[in-house]
Amino acid sequence: MKECDRFKRCPLIDHCTENEETVSMSLDGMIRLYCCGSKQLYCIRKQLLVKFGETSVPKDMMPNGFPLPGANREKWSEEAINFRVLL
């Protein structure tokens, strides 16, 4: 399967590259599924982007909508905190 069209511009990928200690095996697997695999349509990050714009998507939000390990939702946009899956 082809990788997500946003993969090379995704703030999450940049954030994980800059902060390698936050990248765990489970996050690596999630990136493979959501960014390069069969769950691309279920990426909460991309759904937020489409519905509310780039500024609504937290850089520390995983594709499944949860915060990265060690992060929390305190500084997230209200849209990100209250978002419900569209599919």
C-alpha positions in Angstrom: 0.0 0.0 0.0 1.1 3.5 -0.8 2.1 5.8 2.2 -0.2 8.7 3.2 0.1 11.7 1.0 0.9 13.8 4.1 3.5 11.4 5.5 6.6 13.5 4.5 4.9 16.7 5.9 3.3 15.2 9.0 4.3 17.0 12.2 4.0 13.8 14.1 6.7 12.2 11.9 8.9 15.3 12.3 8.3 15.3 16.1 9.2 11.6 16.4 12.3 12.0 14.3 13.4 14.9 16.5 12.5 13.1 19.8 13.6 9.5 19.1 13.1 8.6 22.8 9.3 9.0 22.3 9.3 6.5 19.5 8.5 3.1 20.9 7.9 -0.2 19.0 4.1 0.3 19.4 4.2 3.8 17.9 6.4 2.5 15.1 3.8 -0.2 14.4 1.0 2.4 14.5 2.8 4.6 12.0 3.2 1.5 9.7 -0.6 0.8 10.0 -2.0 4.3 9.8 0.6 6.1 7.7 1.7 3.3 5.3 -0.9 0.6 5.7 -4.5 -0.4 5.8 -5.8 2.1 8.5 -5.0 5.3 6.6 -8.8 6.2 6.4 -9.0 6.0 10.2 -6.2 8.4 11.0 -7.6 10.9 13.4 -4.8 13.4 12.6 -5.8 13.5 8.9 -9.5 13.7 9.7 -8.9 16.7 12.0 -6.8 18.3 9.3 -9.5 18.0 6.7 -12.3 19.2 9.0 -10.6 22.0 10.9 -7.3 22.8 9.3 -3.7 22.2 10.2 -3.6 24.3 13.3 -6.1 22.0 15.0 -3.9 19.0 14.8 -1.5 18.6 17.8 2.0 17.5 16.9 2.0 15.0 19.9 -1.2 13.2 18.8 -0.9 9.7 17.6 -2.8 8.6 14.5 -5.4 6.9 16.8 -6.2 10.2 18.5 -4.3 9.5 21.8 -1.4 11.5 23.0 2.2 10.3 22.5 3.6 8.5 25.6 4.5 11.2 28.1 2.3 13.8 26.5 -1.1 15.0 27.5 -4.1 16.9 26.0 -3.7 20.1 28.0 -2.4 22.2 25.1 -4.5 20.6 22.4 -7.1 22.6 20.4 -10.7 22.2 21.5 -11.4 20.5 18.2 -8.8 17.9 18.9 -10.0 17.2 22.4 -13.6 16.9 21.4 -13.2 15.3 18.0 -15.2 12.2 17.2 -14.3 9.8 14.4 -16.0 10.5 11.2 -16.0 7.0 9.8 
